[in-house]
Amino acid sequence: MKYALLTLALILNTAPAFAAGDAEAGGKLFTKTCGGCHSIGEGARGGFGPQLNGIIDRPAGTTEDYQYSDAMKNSGVVWTREKLAAYIEDPKKVVSGTRMIFWGISDQEKIENILAYLETFPSK
């Protein structure tokens, strides 16, 4: 019984780490999946897509170095972790009329990893 409780405690203490995602794995996935259009980190700027520094809790369509669609500018979306996760899964479901050409990611672990990576780049 003592070991069962210890095992349960260990599982419960590691669960949030899994839910938060793996930033290193997210960085690799970001490079392959998102990096063709989006930049992040030192010197990031808008290009084919907006730069993503400080994306978490930022209102959609508000960076100054990217020309957003009217749908994005007028969406009223604030990129909370949950809203961004939904957008990565299905962009057009979250912002109908977005110009972003992306099929989405259905694997929740991959989404969590990307979010963990994005969180390592706060706004400047």
Backbone as numpy.savetxt, mean C-alpha at the origin, in Angstrom:
# Nx Ny Nz CAx CAy CAz Cx Cy Cz
-0.26 -28.91 29.93 -1.09 -27.72 29.93 -0.21 -26.45 29.93
0.85 -26.49 30.74 1.76 -25.34 30.82 2.36 -25.02 29.45
2.75 -26.07 28.71 3.34 -25.85 27.38 2.30 -25.39 26.37
1.08 -25.85 26.52 0.00 -25.42 25.61 -0.25 -23.93 25.77
-0.24 -23.45 27.01 -0.44 -22.02 27.24 0.73 -21.20 26.71
1.94 -21.71 26.89 3.11 -21.04 26.36 3.07 -20.97 24.84
2.68 -22.06 24.21 2.56 -22.10 22.75 1.51 -21.10 22.28
0.36 -21.07 22.96 -0.70 -20.13 22.61 -0.21 -18.69 22.76
0.50 -18.40 23.84 1.03 -17.05 24.05 2.00 -16.67 22.93
2.85 -17.59 22.52 3.78 -17.31 21.43 3.05 -17.04 20.12
2.02 -17.80 19.84 1.24 -17.61 18.62 0.57 -16.25 18.63
-0.05 -15.90 19.75 -0.74 -14.62 19.84 0.22 -13.45 19.75
1.41 -13.59 20.28 2.39 -12.51 20.22 3.00 -12.35 18.84
2.99 -13.37 18.02 3.55 -13.25 16.67 2.50 -12.91 15.63
1.24 -13.05 15.95 0.18 -12.78 14.97 0.22 -11.35 14.43
0.38 -10.31 15.26 0.43 -8.96 14.71 1.60 -8.75 13.76
2.71 -9.42 13.98 3.85 -9.29 13.07 3.48 -9.77 11.68
2.74 -10.88 11.59 2.32 -11.37 10.29 1.33 -10.39 9.65
0.39 -9.90 10.45 -0.63 -9.00 9.92 -0.01 -7.71 9.40
1.11 -7.30 9.99 1.75 -6.05 9.57 2.50 -6.21 8.26
2.79 -7.43 7.85 3.47 -7.66 6.59 4.98 -7.66 6.73
5.63 -8.04 5.65 7.08 -8.15 5.57 7.56 -7.09 4.59
8.17 -6.02 5.13 8.58 -4.89 4.29 9.60 -5.29 3.24
10.51 -6.21 3.57 11.53 -6.62 2.61 10.88 -7.34 1.42
9.97 -8.27 1.72 9.25 -8.96 0.64 8.39 -7.97 -0.13
7.81 -7.01 0.58 7.00 -5.99 -0.08 7.81 -5.11 -1.02
9.05 -4.83 -0.65 9.92 -4.04 -1.52 10.21 -4.75 -2.82
10.45 -6.04 -2.75 10.71 -6.82 -3.97 9.46 -6.86 -4.84
8.32 -7.05 -4.21 7.06 -7.08 -4.96 6.74 -5.71 -5.55
7.00 -4.65 -4.78 6.78 -3.29 -5.27 7.59 -3.04 -6.53
8.86 -3.43 -6.51 9.74 -3.22 -7.66 9.17 -3.91 -8.90
8.72 -5.14 -8.74 8.19 -5.89 -9.88 6.82 -5.42 -10.34
5.96 -5.09 -9.38 4.56 -4.85 -9.68 4.19 -3.38 -9.82
4.81 -2.53 -9.02 4.41 -1.13 -8.95 5.47 -0.16 -9.49
6.73 -0.59 -9.41 7.86 0.30 -9.71 7.94 0.80 -11.13
7.25 0.17 -12.05 7.26 0.65 -13.43 6.54 1.98 -13.59
5.62 2.27 -12.67 4.83 3.51 -12.76 5.04 4.44 -11.56
5.33 3.87 -10.40 5.44 4.65 -9.17 6.86 4.65 -8.65
7.26 5.79 -8.07 8.56 5.86 -7.40 8.32 6.13 -5.92
9.32 5.76 -5.12 9.24 5.95 -3.68 10.66 6.08 -3.15
10.81 6.79 -2.05 12.13 6.96 -1.45 12.74 8.30 -1.81
14.02 8.41 -1.50 14.77 9.63 -1.76 14.67 10.00 -3.25
14.31 11.23 -3.53 14.24 11.71 -4.90 13.01 11.26 -5.68
12.06 10.60 -5.02 10.86 10.13 -5.72 10.06 11.32 -6.24
9.51 11.14 -7.43 8.65 12.18 -8.02 7.64 11.52 -8.94
6.62 12.26 -9.27 5.59 11.75 -10.16 6.16 11.47 -11.54
5.64 10.45 -12.16 6.03 10.08 -13.52 4.78 9.56 -14.21
4.80 8.29 -14.57 3.60 7.69 -15.15 2.51 7.54 -14.10
2.94 7.46 -12.83 2.04 7.44 -11.68 2.62 8.35 -10.61
1.84 8.70 -9.59 2.36 9.58 -8.55 3.42 8.90 -7.68
4.29 9.71 -7.07 5.24 9.17 -6.10 4.45 8.76 -4.86
4.97 7.80 -4.11 4.19 7.22 -3.02 4.77 7.45 -1.62
5.71 8.37 -1.48 6.19 8.70 -0.13 5.03 9.25 0.69
4.86 8.75 1.90 3.81 9.26 2.79 2.40 8.96 2.32
2.21 7.92 1.55 0.88 7.60 1.01 -0.13 7.26 2.11
0.32 6.60 3.18 -0.61 6.22 4.24 -1.12 7.48 4.94
-2.43 7.63 5.00 -3.16 8.76 5.59 -3.13 10.03 4.75
-2.69 9.93 3.50 -2.69 11.09 2.60 -4.00 11.10 1.82
-4.62 12.25 1.65 -5.81 12.33 0.79 -5.43 12.01 -0.66
-6.28 11.28 -1.33 -6.03 10.90 -2.72 -5.98 12.13 -3.62
-5.12 12.07 -4.62 -5.05 13.11 -5.64 -4.47 14.42 -5.16
-3.54 14.38 -4.21 -3.07 15.64 -3.63 -1.58 15.94 -3.79
-0.79 15.03 -4.37 0.61 15.40 -4.55 0.68 16.44 -5.67
1.64 17.33 -5.58 1.72 18.43 -6.53 2.47 18.09 -7.81
3.18 16.96 -7.83 4.00 16.65 -8.99 3.37 15.59 -9.90
2.05 15.47 -9.83 1.37 14.50 -10.68 0.00 15.04 -11.06
-0.39 14.81 -12.29 -1.70 15.25 -12.76 -2.70 14.10 -12.65
-3.54 14.17 -11.64 -4.51 13.11 -11.35 -5.76 13.24 -12.22
-6.44 12.12 -12.37 -7.74 12.13 -13.05 -8.75 12.86 -12.16
-9.80 13.37 -12.78 -10.86 14.01 -11.99 -11.46 13.02 -11.01
-11.57 11.76 -11.41 -12.13 10.73 -10.52 -11.30 10.63 -9.25
-9.99 10.65 -9.37 -9.13 10.52 -8.19 -9.17 11.80 -7.37
-9.07 12.95 -8.02 -9.08 14.22 -7.29 -10.38 14.43 -6.52
-11.47 13.96 -7.07 -12.79 14.19 -6.47 -13.30 12.99 -5.68
-12.47 11.99 -5.45 -12.92 10.75 -4.82 -13.24 10.91 -3.33
-12.59 11.86 -2.67 -12.78 12.01 -1.23 -12.08 10.93 -0.42
-11.28 10.11 -1.08 -10.59 9.00 -0.42 -9.39 9.53 0.35
-9.20 8.99 1.54 -7.97 9.18 2.31 -7.34 7.80 2.37
-6.07 7.72 2.02 -5.40 6.42 1.91 -5.02 5.84 3.27
-6.02 5.41 4.00 -5.74 4.64 5.21 -5.16 3.30 4.77
-4.62 2.58 5.69 -4.06 1.26 5.37 -5.15 0.36 4.77
-6.33 0.40 5.35 -7.44 -0.44 4.89 -7.91 -0.04 3.49
-8.03 1.26 3.27 -8.49 1.75 1.96 -7.46 1.45 0.88
-6.19 1.61 1.21 -5.13 1.31 0.25 -5.08 -0.19 -0.06
-5.30 -1.02 0.95 -5.35 -2.47 0.73 -6.48 -2.81 -0.24
-7.64 -2.21 -0.06 -8.77 -2.45 -0.96 -8.44 -1.97 -2.37
-7.74 -0.84 -2.48 -7.37 -0.29 -3.79 -6.36 -1.19 -4.50
-5.39 -1.69 -3.76 -4.41 -2.59 -4.37 -5.10 -3.86 -4.87
-6.12 -4.29 -4.15 -6.85 -5.49 -4.55 -7.71 -5.23 -5.80
-8.36 -4.08 -5.86 -9.26 -3.79 -6.98 -9.41 -2.27 -7.15
-8.47 -1.63 -7.86 -8.46 -0.16 -7.96 -9.78 0.45 -8.43
-10.37 -0.11 -9.46 -11.58 0.50 -10.03 -12.80 0.35 -9.13
-12.76 -0.60 -8.21 -13.85 -0.75 -7.25 -13.80 0.35 -6.19
-12.59 0.80 -5.85 -12.42 1.83 -4.84 -12.58 3.23 -5.44
-11.99 3.46 -6.61 -12.11 4.76 -7.29 -12.55 4.49 -8.73
-13.84 4.49 -8.92 -14.40 4.28 -10.25 -13.94 5.43 -11.16
-13.39 5.08 -12.30 -12.91 6.09 -13.23 -11.43 6.41 -13.08
-10.73 5.69 -12.20 -9.30 5.91 -12.07 -8.60 5.58 -13.39
-7.53 6.29 -13.68 -6.75 5.99 -14.89 -5.74 4.88 -14.66
-5.57 4.49 -13.42 -4.58 3.46 -13.12 -4.94 2.16 -13.83
-3.99 1.68 -14.63 -4.18 0.44 -15.37 -3.47 -0.66 -14.58
-4.24 -1.34 -13.76 -3.69 -2.37 -12.89 -4.79 -3.36 -12.59
-4.48 -4.62 -12.73 -5.47 -5.69 -12.55 -5.78 -5.98 -11.10
-4.91 -5.58 -10.18 -5.12 -5.82 -8.76 -4.38 -7.05 -8.27
-4.28 -7.18 -6.98 -3.64 -8.32 -6.34 -4.65 -8.92 -5.38
-4.94 -10.20 -5.51 -5.92 -10.83 -4.63 -5.28 -11.49 -3.41
-3.98 -11.71 -3.42 -3.28 -12.37 -2.32 -3.09 -11.37 -1.17
-3.80 -11.59 -0.07 -3.77 -10.65 1.06 -2.38 -10.54 1.69
-1.62 -11.62 1.71 -0.27 -11.56 2.27 0.61 -10.63 1.43
0.48 -10.70 0.12 1.26 -9.81 -0.75 0.85 -8.36 -0.54
-0.44 -8.11 -0.39 -0.92 -6.75 -0.13 -0.34 -6.23 1.18
-0.37 -7.05 2.23 0.19 -6.66 3.52 1.69 -6.36 3.41
2.38 -7.14 2.62 3.82 -6.91 2.42 4.08 -5.59 1.71
3.31 -5.30 0.69 3.45 -4.01 -0.02 3.16 -2.85 0.94
2.10 -2.98 1.73 1.77 -1.92 2.68 2.88 -1.73 3.70
3.45 -2.81 4.19 4.56 -2.71 5.14 5.73 -1.96 4.51
6.00 -2.23 3.24 7.06 -1.53 2.52 6.73 -0.04 2.38
5.51 0.27 1.96 5.12 1.67 1.79 5.23 2.45 3.10
4.94 1.79 4.21 5.00 2.46 5.51 6.42 2.84 5.92
7.42 2.27 5.26 8.80 2.63 5.59 9.23 3.93 4.93
8.34 4.55 4.16 8.66 5.80 3.47 7.64 6.88 3.84
7.84 7.54 4.99 6.92 8.60 5.38 7.10 9.82 4.49
6.15 10.73 4.55 6.29 11.96 3.76 7.43 12.79 4.33
7.98 13.60 3.50 9.16 14.40 3.91 8.74 15.74 4.45
